[in-house]
Amino acid sequence: MSNNTTLPFDVRTVPLAGKNLVEASAGTGKTYSIGILVLRMIIEKDISIENQLIVTYTNFAVAELQERIRAFIKAAYHAATGRPCPDPLISALIENAPDQAGLKDRLRAALLLLDEAPILTIHGFCQQMLYEFAFETGQPFQLELQTNVDEFIDNTIHAFWRSELSLLPVNMLEIKDLEALSKMLKDLLIKGLAGSWFVGNSVIGEQLELDYYWEARQQLQSGIAAQKETILAYPLQHREELLADLAQAGKAAERAFADKISHPEEMFAQAFKGLTDKKGPAYLSKLKSPYWELFKVYLALKEDLVQQTHLVTDVLLLRAQRDYLPLLKEKIRQSNVLTFDAMILNLHKAIVIDNNETLCALIREKYKAVFIDEFQDTDHIQFQLFKKLFVEQPDENEGTLFLIGDPKQSIYAFRNADVASYLYASTLVNNKYSMNTNFRSSKDMIHAANHFFNAAGDAAFGYDAADTQKIMYHTVLAQHETRKLLKDGVVQEEALFFAPCKNEQHAFEAICDEVAALLNPANGYQLQADEDTAPRAIRPEDIAILVRQGKFGRSIKQQLQQLDIPAVNIDDSRVLDTKEAQDLSLILQAMIQPDIRNVKSALYLTFLNDLYMDTSGTAIDLFTIDDVGLLALFGEYHQLMMEQKTFQALMKLFSDFNLQQQFSKKFGKQRSLSNIMQLAELLHQQQYRKALNADELWVWLRQSIGAKVEGDEFTLQIESDEHAVHILTLHKSKGLEYPIVFVYGVHTQPDIKDHQLNTLKTGNGSRILKLKPDLTEAEQEQLLKNEDQELRRLIYVAITRAAYRCYIYYSTSNFAGKPLHQLMQTIPEHSGIVTEYNTTASIARYRKENTEKITPISLNQKLAEQSRSNWGLFSYSALSIKHEFEPKPYSSELKSYDQFIFNQLERGADIGTKLHELFEVIDFQKDYMQPQLDYFSNKLLRSFDKTEQGKEVDNAPMIAQMLQHVLQAKISVHDAAFSLKDIPVAKRLNELEFMFPLQQEQSAGKLLQLLQHYDTGIQDKYHQLNGMMTGFIDLLFEHEGRFYILDWKSNYLGFELKDYEGEQLKQAMHHSQYTLQYLIYTVAVHKFLKQRMGDSYDYEQHFGGIIYVFLRGARSGQESGIFTDRPDKAFIEALEKVLMERI
């Protein structure tokens, strides 16, 4: 079926038909290409967005694809309606579209259905299919999604031990590896839920009688003890014979044992040490006394005991699999929950095992185009699922399939990713393509990588020439021919550096020294993106350090901080496991129960004490407050806590104790500050979502510290990383890029561990689990080969993260023969690769100046960038300081619509974008409350439906109410009064982009002085403004001869209408500095109308004003949620003059 020829991939022209496999090498624009292919399906084949399935493997990748596809469809729609399009390729697709007549309608429909687009993780796809086709899959209805089954597993393990230990002798507990056995038991249950099956030693019968194997072990122990007594007695009974034997063996033997014959225990210990040492002394082979034969029998019995103990372990695990894995599955089933593993296995059973052709046909009919992203990370079960559904579908179905990935980046074997499935799939498709133009790295970096991997040939990724299915390296071309790294103005052609080190600590020191050297401006290192961009000094955020294990990263960060180099660890640690979580528990306790004992504990045992210590370790300032004053202060926090205002109480504590300044004084405290702020937000979320009172919230925090709670919000957020070196694991770095990359840990290859369940794939693709002693020699060789090959792919991932330069540090101890050593043996000369690099000791080290301190995280404001180039693009947000408007807490005493709009409708940028797009496409004059809506209007409302804990939440009626409230809200601006329902589509212009020049050498003094009249909060650090002023206006519409600017705002200001009226609304405008925004918008529209209307334009006659609609506060027939203004003509003309005038 497969065409063995691999063709170059061109996203513009690749046929949209058949089954295709695309190998997308690192940095070749895979996400961009998927987005374009989806767009081409809409334009060229009229396949709706809801009939295109895009599957990837992480939530982050889903979000990235959603954003890219949304942007492409929107850009295409703009191009089709005559508006500018920033991407020439999209413009060309629109221009050459085969069906121009229906193009706008198709793209508009795609915009309406964007939130219906099935862009899913593999688990999301399986869940959706199980729910949508519940009858066909035999899936129970209304199952709750359970992302964490640890509680079920722990309860099962406890039941196992209670039952099994009661049957065992007391001395069973003498087994040293009982703790390791517990870990293996948990691993067995977790992997068993995912479909793996443990296979024990072949000598074990089906009955799994533990007593039999335990008794055999006891007999061996007795035999070993008796044999030792015999050995100990022998020297005293046969002294002369042993002396003669030692003499004939040589002087070394006599020195080792002659004086120990009278001390049998010492002789036993010396003999045991020599006979069990693989490199034991040579004289041992010359010894002939029966004593040594007795010892060999003793050692053989010891080996038998190890094997018999292992058989006991095998039997225990087999009993757990036979009796307790089914019990675990039944407990989960009875709880009416659906786990991630069950999603995939249940759909796999319906599709593959049960061969349900009816279900296959339904899914194929639903999805006419399918894109499987990151295909190299597919495991065998997932591959069987996709193979049955989309690879084996009949040709007459005319379905299109793209399998997209890079086998060279398959590094997740521990998650059962099966690169063999990718290689097998390459034999099943119609066409194979390769993406080989790199958009990430410099020419020199790509040149070095090409030489490094091409020189190794088939062995680059651990294959032999005879292997028929193997991963090959394809030479990559550079898109950025002019991207350079310079030193003292001279281009540095070497891009790949290998640095040998004596040991781990030496490597860490060398890495930190080289980072310091690169960052020190005195050493003259610079980066240049292209010929049109001036070279610039290397900054901390340009550097990433990639490590094999997280503990390496933590050690390196500590050393970087000693050099005053800012660095952040990016990992999956949990914020509830931090010391700051424990500190906040004490502080909350003092706020809830403000007696002097709790208050003093909060002060002396938490970060408050650390921050207020002077260099001598003495507390200052904080503890000069008397007890009465402290109790009064915590009494105020108590009052806020009782009002369910935990966030406000914590923010008041920050303000009262001036914590922001205290944190900023101490280098290295950004991590603590970030943790505290994340915890404060987390507590606010929990209180809001669950309507917890103060005591309940404190109990939740205490129980959650150290517990196993799941969710992105619990993952440790990184401290401010804007100007910091990034430190992360190699596995976490996949998909990322950095200008300069340091690597440590790819020089070692792990051995097969004794107490570890090893996963093996059988001939039919199922996964079995085996312990090391049960592995055949061939199985051990295969596991080691798999480890070798994955390590080579990990090296590829490491090198391809770098845009300009990559350093690989390795320890020389036990290095020979390892994969990295083998790859380095084939490096050719003049390849841009340095094979033995050492940081020059004389290079000046980096020292941060005081002016470059990390900007502390602000509690009340987001600080703008500390510096900006003299010429650039400016928007109102570049001139303002954004203040966070403090939200009011949750309230449960609300009417249904208020409950939805204030408490249930999400907050944040995502819902803001979604609501913005809703109002961009709806017809203001349509009644969305009517019972019979057209198809697209109904789809639009349904796009706000969501799934919570496996249940569908119908939000469409509430969204319809929101539209009615907004469109019928009363708008009074200047001398006009109307509602948005009065505005037809023809009178609206959405997303008006503006751009006008700011003249060179423009002094900001006049601008600052002028804007003071409006209290805009403009930053006074812009002494010069020149470049282009740019922005987007949500809506410009015309009503009764006047033009109005409208901006949609989804901000949450509180749970009462009065929070969206009068002074409260003005305060929100002030805090968010929307005043500055609408003044700039007014200048832009003023210029726009003058250009369009010429001399007939008059501001007083034609400009109606500005309208800010705060959607949560808008109500039919009322002015709540509506802010309006009409700036004075003289002010706008003065502002225009200041912005435009040439000094």
Secondary structure, 3 states (H helix, E strand, C coil): CCCCCEEECCCCCCCCCCEEEEEECCCCCHHHHHHHHHHHHHHHHCCCHHHEEEEECCHHHHHHHHHHHHHHHHHHHHHHCCCCCCCHHHHHHHHCCCCHHHHHHHHHHHHHCHHHCCEEEHHHHHHHHHHHCHHHHCCCCCCEEECCCHHHHHHHHHHHHHHHHCCCCHHHHHCCCHHHHHHHHHHHHHHHHCCCEECCCCCCCCCCCHHHHHHHHHHHHHHHHHHHHHHHHHHHHCHHHHHHHHHHHCHHHHHHHHHHCCCHHHHHHHHHHHHHCCCCCHHHHHCCCHHHHHHHHHHHHHHHHHHHHHHHHHHHHHHHHHHHHHHHHHHHHHCCEEEHHHHHHHHHHHHHHCCCHHHHHHHHHHCCEEEECCHHHCCHHHHHHHHHHHHCCCHHHCCEEEEEECHHHCCCHHHCCCHHHHHHHCCCCCEEEEECEEEEEEHHHHHHHHHHHHCCHHHHHCCCCCCCCCCCCCCCEEEECCCEEEECCEECCCCEEEEEECCHHHHHHHHHHHHHHHHCHHHCEEEECCCCCCCEECCHHHEEEEECCHHHHHHHHHHHHHCCCCEEEECCCEHHHCHHHHHHHHHHHHHHCCCHHHHHHHHHCCHHHHHCECCCCCECCHHHCCHHHHHHHHHHHHHHHHCCCHHHHHHHHHHHCCHHHHHHHCCCCHHHHHHHHHHHHHHHHHHHHHCCCHHHHHHHHHHHCCCCCCCHHHECCCCCCCCCEEEEEHHHHCCCCEEEEEEECCCCCCCCCCCCCEEEECCCCCEEEECHHHCCHHHHHHHHHHHHHHHHHHHHHHHCCEEEEEEEEEECCCCCCCHHHHHHCCCCCCCCEECCCCCCCCCCCCCCCHHHCCCCCCCCEECCCCCCCCEEEECHHHHECEECCCCCCCCCCCCHHHHHHHHHCCCCHHHHHHHHHHHHHCCCCCCCCCCCCCHHHHHHHHCCCEEECCEEECCHHHHHHHHHHHHHCCEEECCEEECHHHCCHHHEEEEEEEEEEECCCCECHHHHHHHHHHCCCECCCCCECEEEEEEEEEEEEEECCEEEEEEEECCCCCCCHHHHCHHHHHHHHHHHCHHHHHHHHHHHHHHHHHHHHHHHCCHHHHEEEEEEEEHHHCCCCCCCCEEEECCCHHHHHHHHHHHHCCC
